[in-house]
Amino acid sequence: MKYSEVLDQLPIDRNGGRCYGEPYQTPDGTTVIPVTKPNGIFVVRDGQSSWVPAVDGNRIALIGVLTGLLAAVIGSLAVLRQPPWPLITITENR
């Protein structure tokens, strides 16, 4: 079971007053404790606990790729497209 699936199954605390939610026991014996302030979950499995942030790395990578692609397109258009006014160059005569 993925952590995102576990997060989707957890009840949401609407009042926002608590930092920690109710512990949730998965079928494989793992205890999951949702945390609202730093947005993530504590996972307790076999006596070992770990922190899992509620961040989707794929989404962050996709935003980075799209930002780079957009910057490349805008830069290419700025270099390749001539302005609608004539090209004026100033030269000094001595």
N, C-alpha and C positions, 0 to 999 in steps of 0.2 A: 504494500500500500504506500503510495506517495504521500509526502507531507502536505502537498496542496490539497489532496483529497481529504485528508484528516481535517485540515483547516476549514474546508467547505462544510463538513459535517458538524462542526462545533456550534453551539448556540451563541448568539451575539448578545452582549450586554448593552442594552439600549441606554441605560442611565449614565454610563461612562464614569461612574464614581469609583469603580474598582480597577485596580491595576492588573490583578490576576483573576482569571476566570476559574470556573469549576474544573477540577481534574477530569480527564476523559480517559477511559480504559479501552484500548483497542483489542481486537480478538486475539492478537499474538502476545498479549500481556504487557504491552508498552503503555506507559502512562504519559499523557500529553496534557500540558498545562498552558493554556493560552495567556499571553501577556498583551495588554492593550497599549501601554505607554510606549515601549520601544518596538511595538508591532512585530511579534514573532511568537514562537512557542518554545517551551522547555520540554525536551523529550527525555524521559527516564526509562531506560531499558537495561535490565540485568544489573541494577544497582549503579549504573553509570548515567550521568545526566549530560545533556548537550543542548546548546542553544541553536535554534534554527530561525534565522530572520525571515520575515514574510516579504522577501524580495524575489522577483522573477528575473534571473540573470539573462534569460533569452530576450526578454522585453527590453532590458537596458542595452544589450548588444544591438538589437534591431534599431533602437533609437539612434545609437551611435553611427551605425552604417547608413541610415537614412539621412542623418545630418551631414555626414561626409559626402554622400552622393549629391545632395542638394547644393552643398558648397561647391563641388566640382562642376555641376551644371551651370550654376550662376557665374562662376569664374570663367568657364569656357565661353558662355554667351557674352560676357563683358569683353573678352579678348577678341573674339571672332566677329562680333557685330560692329559695323561702322556706325558712328552717330549720324543722324539725319542732316546735320549741317556740314558745309564743306570743310575740308582739312585746311587749317590756317597755320602756317609756320612763320615765325619771326626770325629774321636774319639781320645781323648787324653789318652795315657797309662801312668800311674805314677808308 
